[in-house]
């Protein structure tokens, strides 16, 4: 769940990766997007083609209308959802396109700001109008913010090619697992570690990293045995690192992802209505198709479904 390009992996493994590759957050299937496809997708979406949703615009608070921008917080190292293009500065990915489409439907321009993943939700309503960064919807998050669903994804594991540590996806006790800080996977890995301890099994060690790129790098480099992330991110990492990583087992634990906004806010209502329009007119599907992620698309923009 939760990205600069994966320069670290390239340096450690001498794999020639384009700067548009998996860099440095969850569909029910493992999907990988080639560099060429990702570049085409990044160049293919035009927010000017999105019609303004006047009903949604009418719900916006006046200060947002006057500003003319939708400020979106995003942790840009989570390819193919959100990451940086070859220039190392321009955010691309399906969440970027979705942000631009929502902003266009609201008669605004998307102002995407890179931020640490675990800093985004605390900044909603002040620094950011919305957080669109592969956030899994949980009751805990809904306790502090609104979340509007748009995508259903799973989780998956990756290991070094050939699984040299002999990791069993059904039992990670005794393994070292790399996760990104602030993600659902971090919480789940910590719970796995506690379960291993309670069962008297070999310890499961959890290594926390600020970016998925760092987590992947340390699996490739041998410091960690397992990379644990959303299944599209695992699929993309496997594709972009050539033969350095492989998925371990099937994707599992499918859950919805949502757009984060301030609790009970007019922005929540406006974004939910705009997003529903993008679902209904096919724009959301077109965006996700371009990135190979449409299998997990939802058709109802539901506010706080976990509650």
TAQUIDA-V303245 format. One record per backbone hydrogen bond with DSSP energy under -1.0 kcal/mol. NH is the residue of the N-H (numbers start at 1). CO is the residue of the C=O. Records with the same first field share a line. If there is no record, write none. Layout:
NH=CO  CO
This chain:
6=22
7=5
10=6
11=7
12=8
13=9
14=10
17=15
21=18
24=4
38=34
39=35
40=36
41=37
42=38
43=39
44=40
49=46
50=47
53=105
54=52
57=53
58=54
59=56
60=57
65=61
66=62
67=63
68=64
70=109
72=111
73=130
74=113
77=75
78=82
81=78
82=78
83=92
85=90
88=85
92=83
94=80
95=81
97=93
98=94
99=95
100=96
101=97
102=98
103=99
104=100
105=101
106=102
107=104
108=103
109=68
111=70
113=72
115=74
119=116
120=117
123=120
124=121
125=128
126=123
127=123
128=123
129=71
130=71
131=260
132=73
137=256
142=138
144=141
145=141
146=261
148=259
149=302
150=257
151=257
152=296
153=255
154=26  27
155=252
156=229
158=227
159=246
161=244
163=160
166=163
171=168
175=172
177=205
178=226
179=207
181=209
183=180
187=183
188=184
189=185
190=186
191=187
192=188
193=189
194=190
195=191
196=192
197=193
198=194
199=195
200=197
201=196
205=175
207=177
209=179
215=211
216=212
217=213
218=214
220=216
221=217
223=218
224=218
225=176
226=176
227=158
228=178
229=156
231=154
234=230
235=231
236=232
237=233
238=234
239=235
240=236
241=237
242=239
244=241
246=159
248=157
252=155
255=153
257=151
258=135
259=148
260=131
261=146
265=262
269=265
270=266
271=267
272=268
273=269
274=270
275=271
276=272
277=273
278=274
279=275
280=276
281=277
284=278
286=282
287=283
288=284
289=285
290=286
292=289
293=288
296=293
297=294
298=150
302=300
304=147
307=304
